[in-house]
Amino acid sequence: MVDKAAKKAAAASKSESKDQDSNGVKKTKCAVTREEFRQGAKAVEVSIAGVPQLAEAKEFSTGSLGWYLNGKVPMKIGDKVVTVQIGLNLTIVGSKDLPGLPTVVGG
């Protein structure tokens, strides 16, 4: 028969492991819910090579929440202009573990 203290310790250990990553580091908890993000997240303005861009709020297929931007901008190298491709993800730390299902549009 397993004593109550051992059962309690096992339950606490199991609970703590859900709050840690695979390296035993405590996970960061997300400060917003999925619904709060859906209702309140606005596009974020970023500047790439002096060109203003808008990263749109997005629920990624992984379940994470954040902002996404893709596009192209010209950049100068010496006296030549090159086109660079942008791929930018801004991910809210801990959002992947939020309860609820992500809303994936066109995915």
N, C-alpha and C positions, 0 to 999 in steps of 0.2 A: 504494500500500500504506500502510495506517495503522500508525503505529509503536506499540509496546507501551505507551509512556507515555501516548499520546493515548487508547488503549482503556481503560487503567486510570483515567484522569481522568474519562472518560465514564461508566464503571461507578460510580465513587465519587459523581459528581454525581447519577446516577439513584437510587442508594441513599439519598443525603441528601434528595432530593426526596420520598421516601416518608415521611420523618420530619419533614416540614414541611407546614404548612397552605398554602392558596393565597396567603397574604401572605408566605411564606418564614419564618414563625415556627415554631420547633421545637415539635413536638407533645409533649404530656405523655403519658408511658407509664403505663398502669394497673398498679397494684401487685398486683392479684389476677387470677386466671384466672376464666373463666366458672364452672368447676366449684367453685372456692373460694367464689365468691359464692353459688352455688346451695346449697352445703352450710352456709355460715356466716352469711349475711346474716339479720339479725333485724329485726323491725319497729322503727321509730324513733318515740319519743314526742315530739310537738311540742305546744305550747300556743298556741291561737289565742283571743285575747280572754279568757284565763284558763281556757279549756275544753281539757282534755287530749284529744289526738287521736293515733291511731296511723297512721303512714305505713308501708304494707306494702312489703316487698321486691318488686321487679318487674324483669323483662326487657322493655324497651320494644320495640315493633315496629320501631324504627329500628336495633336491635341494641345500644343502650346499656343499661347496668345502673344500677339505683338504687332509689329508693323513690317511692311514689305515694300521694297522699291526695286524696280528694274527699269533699265533704259540705257540711253547712250548720251554722252556729252563730248564735245570737242575739248581737247587739251593741247596746249602749246608745248613743244619741246624745241628749245632754241627758236629758230624762225619757222619751224614747221608745225602744222596742226595735225593731230592724230585724233581719231575717234576712240573713246574708251567705253567699254560696256560696264554698266553698274548692276550689281547683284547684292542687295543689302537686306539683311534680316535683323530686326531689333526684337529680341525675345524677352518676355517677362520671366525672370527667374522664378521657378516653382510653379508656373502656370500649367505645365503639362500634367501635374498631379491633381489638378482641381477636379472635383466631382462634376458629373454631367457630361453629356456628349458634345463634342465639337460640332459646329455647324460648318460643313464643307460645301461650298458652292462650286459647281462645275468640277468637282474632284472625284 
